[in-house]
């Protein structure tokens, strides 16, 4: 297959500031916390059901929650210790789920049942290994990896795209993964490439990361690892939201993913760099997903850095490890400032798909007061999905379900380019999210 010499053009986007202040600081491993809280919903799909009870002793890596649903992923203990309680917790989206709280014994004793998986030769075996590992999309989506890897019959995947774009401001966890575990990343790529019989792999990186480009090119261009030269690094222009799946597919291949369809429908498989690196680690060690690298940054944080923590660690404990707050935080974000979720408390735990916690002081947290739309068209120009955000906002105000459908509200990826580009400070993304909820409620009433 042909390899692109440069990325294809994509529509829209926004020139957001980078603020990648932690990119060149090596990741730091946080000491084992005294307690972790592990929600049973850390993925898209059905929540898990706890498989342990209060008072049980658990080992590091032991399954503590699972589900029979296909779209789900098991949850494993991220520390060894004793189950303190099983309680209801509220997630960032407002939904309630059960959570297993474990008091750590500080020993990090590994589950004696853990061992590397047997030799993997088929896509079914690869998908089964990903599920056993509890792997979900580590770039933020949280989609169970085994569902993505178990490519349906009739869909021919000819291109694997490894997402290292990391276009969100502040977030540098994938940057550090590439620099610190480059060999592991390539091992994961070659394993997936071999099993899925893919002959074109594109490692997609924004061009504001020259050190990552150099590092991965050095490994990918090694003829001993890739004798047929089927793995290439593709620098992308630094323009948000370059890392969004549909935008990435178009930038790398020129193919457009139709509304309601997935990259597999146009012959592509997209995996985050941390996901594919972890997959290689799991196949070598058998240790399931229990650790997460998160970027801790923002004007209210005393010592911004990338920290490797057990999943379920309380955000407040990680902030304390980073020197605490240097000023009163006025806004906490789980994720980046464009697509992250504002949270009300630092008592929430880190989940599998979290890649950053940002804390901003009063000055940086302040939002512009919205004024009337001046019909400048900036939001339309910026939308990667070619939508008309102002039309959608009007439809939301009128609760016009027909218009919401007509203007394809469900196609919106909520990237925030429209709001970022709006000189009137309109709350366009919030309006669109509300519009989606109107359609969901209407559909639920008809069901």
C-alpha positions in Angstrom: 0.0 0.0 0.0 1.0 3.6 -0.5 2.1 5.7 2.4 1.2 9.3 2.5 4.2 11.7 2.3 2.2 14.4 4.1 -1.2 14.5 5.8 -4.4 15.0 3.9 -6.4 18.2 4.4 -9.2 18.2 6.9 -11.9 20.7 7.5 -12.1 23.1 10.4 -10.3 23.0 13.7 -8.9 25.6 16.0 -5.3 27.0 16.8 -5.5 26.3 20.5 -2.5 27.2 22.6 -0.4 24.2 23.6 0.8 24.8 27.2 2.8 21.5 27.1 4.8 22.4 30.2 5.2 18.9 31.5 6.3 17.3 28.1 10.0 17.2 29.0 9.7 16.0 32.6 10.1 12.3 33.2 7.1 10.5 34.7 7.2 10.0 38.5 5.7 7.0 40.2 3.6 7.9 43.2 3.8 5.9 46.4 1.0 3.4 47.1 -2.0 5.3 48.5 -3.7 4.2 51.7 -7.0 3.6 49.9 -8.4 3.3 46.4 -11.9 3.5 45.1 -12.7 1.5 42.0 -16.0 2.3 40.2 -17.6 -0.6 38.3 -18.2 1.7 35.4 -14.9 2.8 33.8 -15.8 2.2 30.2 -18.4 2.7 27.6 -21.0 -0.1 27.9 -22.5 -2.2 30.7 -21.2 -1.6 34.3 -19.5 -4.5 36.1 -20.9 -6.3 39.1 -18.6 -6.6 42.1 -17.1 -10.1 42.5 -15.8 -9.4 46.0 -17.5 -8.4 49.3 -16.6 -6.3 52.3 -13.8 -7.9 54.4 -12.3 -9.9 51.5 -8.5 -9.8 51.1 -7.6 -9.0 47.5 -4.3 -9.1 45.5 -2.9 -6.7 43.0 -4.4 -7.5 39.6 -7.2 -9.7 41.0 -10.6 -9.3 39.3 -13.0 -7.4 41.6 -15.7 -6.6 39.1 -17.0 -8.2 35.8 -19.9 -8.4 33.5 -21.4 -10.9 31.1 -22.2 -8.1 28.6 -20.1 -8.0 25.5 -19.5 -4.3 25.6 -17.9 -4.1 29.0 -14.4 -4.7 30.6 -13.5 -6.2 33.9 -12.1 -4.1 36.8 -9.0 -5.3 38.7 -7.6 -4.4 42.1 -4.9 -1.8 41.7 -3.5 -2.5 45.2 -3.4 -5.4 47.6 -5.3 -5.1 50.8 -8.8 -5.5 52.3 -12.2 -4.5 50.8 -13.4 -1.8 53.1 -16.8 -1.4 51.6 -18.9 -1.5 48.4 -20.8 1.7 47.9 -22.6 3.8 45.4 -20.6 6.6 43.8 -21.5 9.4 41.3 -19.4 9.6 38.2 -18.6 12.8 36.4 -21.6 12.5 34.1 -24.0 12.4 37.1 -24.7 8.6 36.8 -24.5 6.4 39.8 -22.5 3.2 39.9 -21.2 0.7 42.5 -17.6 1.0 43.6 -15.2 -1.3 45.5 -13.2 0.6 48.1 -9.9 -1.2 49.1 -7.7 -0.3 52.1 -4.1 -0.9 50.9 -1.8 -3.1 53.0 1.2 -1.4 51.3 2.6 -4.7 50.1 1.4 -4.7 46.5 1.2 -8.5 46.5 0.5 -9.8 43.0 -2.4 -12.2 42.4 -0.8 -15.7 42.2 -3.2 -16.5 39.3 -1.5 -13.9 37.1 0.6 -15.2 34.3 1.4 -14.1 30.7 -1.3 -15.3 28.2 -0.6 -18.2 25.9 0.7 -17.6 22.4 -1.7 -15.4 20.5 -2.3 -16.1 16.8 -5.8 -15.1 15.9 -7.9 -11.9 16.2 -10.3 -13.8 18.6 -7.4 -14.6 20.9 -6.1 -11.1 20.7 -9.5 -9.7 21.6 -9.8 -12.2 24.4 -6.5 -11.1 25.8 -7.5 -7.4 25.7 -10.7 -8.2 27.6 -8.9 -10.3 30.2 -6.5 -7.3 30.7 -9.4 -4.9 31.3 -8.1 -2.7 28.5 -10.3 0.2 27.4 -9.3 3.2 25.2 -6.7 5.0 27.3 -6.9 8.2 25.2 -10.1 9.2 27.0 -12.9 7.4 25.2 -13.0 4.3 27.4 -14.3 2.1 24.6 -13.5 -1.6 25.5 -10.5 -2.6 23.4 -11.6 -6.2 22.8 -14.7 -4.9 20.9 -12.5 -2.8 18.6 -9.9 -5.5 18.0 -12.5 -8.2 17.2 -13.1 -6.9 13.7 -16.4 -8.1 12.3 -16.5 -10.5 9.4 -16.7 -8.6 6.1 -14.7 -5.6 7.3 -11.2 -5.5 5.9 -8.8 -3.5 7.9 -5.9 -2.4 5.8 -4.5 0.5 7.9 -3.6 0.7 11.6 -3.4 4.2 12.9 -1.6 4.8 16.2 -2.9 8.0 17.8 -0.1 10.1 19.3 -1.6 13.4 18.3 -2.4 14.5 21.8 -3.9 17.8 20.6 -5.5 18.9 23.9 -3.6 21.7 25.6 -1.6 20.8 28.8 -2.0 17.0 28.4 1.4 15.3 27.8 0.8 11.7 29.2 1.0 10.2 25.7 4.1 12.3 24.9 5.9 10.7 27.9 4.6 7.2 26.9 6.3 7.6 23.5 9.6 8.8 25.0 9.7 6.4 27.9 8.3 3.2 26.4 9.0 3.6 22.6 10.2 0.0 22.2 7.1 -1.3 24.0 4.9 0.8 21.7 6.5 -0.7 18.6 6.2 -4.3 20.1 2.5 -3.7 20.5 2.2 -2.4 17.0 4.0 -5.3 15.4 1.9 -7.8 17.4 -1.5 -6.2 16.3 -0.2 -5.8 12.7 0.8 -9.5 12.5 -2.4 -10.9 13.9 -4.8 -8.6 12.0 -2.6 -9.0 8.8 -2.3 -5.2 8.4 0.3 -4.0 6.0 0.2 -0.2 6.6 0.8 1.3 10.0 0.8 5.0 10.5 2.0 6.5 13.8 0.3 9.9 13.7 2.0 12.6 15.7 1.4 16.4 15.7 4.5 18.2 14.5 4.9 20.1 17.8 6.5 17.0 19.3 9.8 16.7 17.4 11.4 14.7 20.1 8.7 12.0 19.9 8.9 12.0 16.1 12.6 11.4 16.2 12.4 8.7 18.9 9.7 6.7 17.2 11.2 7.1 13.7 14.5 5.8 15.1 12.7 2.6 16.2 10.2 2.2 13.4 12.9 2.7 10.7 15.0 -0.2 12.2 15.1 -2.8 9.4 15.5 -5.6 12.0 12.1 -4.8 13.6 10.3 -3.8 10.4 12.1 -5.5 7.4 9.2 -4.8 5.0 9.0 -1.1 6.0 5.3 -1.2 6.7 5.4 1.0 9.8 5.9 4.8 9.3 5.7 7.9 11.4 3.4 10.6 9.9 3.8 14.1 11.3 0.5 16.0 11.4 0.1 19.8 11.5 -0.6 21.0 15.0 -4.3 22.0 14.8 -6.9 20.9 17.3 -8.8 18.4 17.2 -6.2 16.5 15.1 -6.4 13.5 17.5 -10.2 13.0 17.1 -10.8 9.6 15.5 -12.7 10.7 12.4 -10.4 13.7 11.8 -7.3 11.4 12.3 -8.6 8.9 9.7 -9.1 11.6 7.1 -5.7 13.2 7.8 -3.9 9.9 7.5 -5.7 8.2 4.7 -7.9 10.8 3.0 -11.0 8.6 3.8 -14.1 10.1 5.4 -15.9 8.1 8.1 -19.7 8.6 7.3 -22.0 9.8 10.1 -23.0 6.9 12.3 -20.1 4.8 11.1 -16.8 3.7 12.6 -13.2 3.8 11.2 -13.5 0.0 10.5 -16.2 0.8 7.9 -13.5 2.6 5.9 -10.8 0.0 6.5 -9.0 1.6 9.5 -8.3 0.7 13.1 -7.3 3.5 15.4 -5.6 2.8 18.7 -4.2 5.2 21.3 -0.4 4.9 21.9 -0.9 4.1 25.6 -3.4 1.4 24.7 -1.2 -0.4 22.2 1.8 0.0 24.6 -0.1 -1.6 27.5 -1.2 -4.4 25.2 2.4 -5.3 24.6 3.1 -5.2 28.4 0.2 -7.5 29.2 1.2 -10.1 26.6 4.7 -10.1 28.2 3.7 -10.1 31.9 0.0 -10.9 32.2 -0.5 -8.0 34.6 -3.9 -6.4 33.8 -4.6 -2.7 33.7 -4.0 -1.3 37.2 -1.8 1.8 36.7 -2.4 5.0 34.8 -0.1 7.9 33.8 -1.9 11.2 34.3 -0.8 14.8 33.6 -1.3 17.0 36.6 -1.1 20.7 35.6 -2.8 24.1 35.7 -2.2 27.4 37.3 -3.4 26.3 40.7 -1.0 23.3 40.9 2.3 23.8 42.7 4.5 21.2 40.9 2.9 20.2 37.6 4.2 16.8 36.3 3.2 13.4 34.9 2.5 10.9 37.6 2.0 7.1 37.4 -0.7 6.1 39.9 -2.8 3.1 40.8 -6.2 3.4 39.2 -8.7 4.4 41.9 -6.3 6.8 43.6 -8.1 9.9 45.0 -7.3 13.1 43.0 -6.6 15.0 46.2 -3.9 12.5 47.1 -2.2 13.0 43.7 -2.4 16.8 43.9 -0.9 16.5 47.4 2.0 14.4 45.9 2.5 17.2 43.4 3.0 19.8 46.2 -0.6 20.6 46.7 -2.4 23.8 45.5 -0.4 27.0 45.2 -3.7 29.0 45.0 -7.3 28.2 45.6 -8.6 26.2 42.5 -11.7 27.7 40.9 -12.1 25.0 38.3 -11.0 21.3 38.3 -11.0 19.4 35.0 -10.8 15.7 34.4 -9.1 15.7 31.0 -8.0 18.6 28.8 -9.6 22.1 28.7 -11.3 21.5 25.3 -13.1 18.1 25.9 -12.5 17.5 29.6 -15.2 17.4 32.2 -15.5 19.9 35.0 -15.7 18.2 38.4 -16.9 19.5 41.7 -14.5 17.7 44.0 -11.0 16.4 44.2 -12.3 13.5 46.2 -13.1 11.6 43.0 -10.9 8.7 41.9 -8.7 8.4 38.8 -10.4 6.1 36.2 -8.8 3.9 33.5 -9.5 6.5 30.7 -8.4 9.6 32.6 -5.2 11.1 31.2 -5.1 14.5 33.0 -6.3 16.5 36.0 -6.1 20.2 35.5 -6.6 22.8 38.3 -7.0 26.5 37.4 -7.0 29.6 39.6 -9.6 32.3 39.4 -8.0 34.2 36.6 -7.6 31.3 34.3 -11.0 29.7 35.2 -12.9 32.9 34.3 -15.2 32.6 31.3 -16.3 35.3 28.9 -19.9 36.4 29.5 -21.8 35.4 26.3 -23.3 38.2 24.1 -25.6 38.0 21.1 -24.5 36.0 18.1 -23.1 38.3 15.4 -23.5 35.7 12.6 -19.8 35.8 11.7 -19.7 32.2 10.7 -16.5 31.4 12.7 -18.2 28.4 14.4 -19.2 26.9 11.0 -15.7 27.4 9.7 -14.1 25.7 12.7 -16.4 22.7 12.9 -14.5 19.5 11.8 -17.8 17.8 11.1 -19.2 20.5 8.8 -22.1 21.3 11.1 -23.8 24.6 11.8 -23.5 25.1 15.6 -25.7 28.3 15.6 -28.6 26.5 13.9 -28.3 23.7 16.5 -28.2 26.3 19.3 -31.4 27.8 18.0 -33.1 24.4 17.7 -32.1 23.7 21.3 -33.6 26.9 22.5 -36.9 26.0 20.8 -36.6 22.3 21.8 -37.2 21.6 18.1 -36.4 17.9 17.8 -37.0 17.8 14.0 -34.5 20.6 13.5 -31.9 18.9 15.8 -32.2 15.8 13.6 -32.2 17.8 10.4 -28.9 19.5 11.4 -27.3 16.3 12.6 -26.8 17.1 16.3 -25.7 13.5 17.0 -22.8 13.9 14.5 -21.2 16.5 16.8 -18.1 15.1 18.6 -18.2 18.0 21.2 -14.7 19.0 20.5 -15.4 22.6 21.4 -13.9 24.3 18.3 -17.1 26.2 17.8 -17.1 27.7 21.3 -13.4 28.4 21.2 -13.8 30.3 17.9 -16.9 32.3 18.9 -16.1 36.0 19.5 -19.5 36.3 21.4 -18.6 33.6 23.9 -21.7 31.5 23.1 -22.0 28.3 25.1 -22.4 26.2 21.9 -21.1 22.9 23.2 -23.3 23.0 26.2 -26.3 23.7 24.0 -25.5 20.8 21.7 -25.1 18.4 24.6 -28.5 19.5 25.8 -29.9 18.9 22.4 -28.6 15.4 22.3 -30.3 14.7 25.7 -33.6 16.0 24.2 -33.4 13.4 21.4 -32.4 10.6 23.8 -35.4 11.4 26.1 -37.7 11.4 23.1 -36.4 8.1 21.9 -36.7 6.6 25.4 -40.4 7.7 25.5 -41.1 6.0 22.2 -39.4 2.7 23.2 
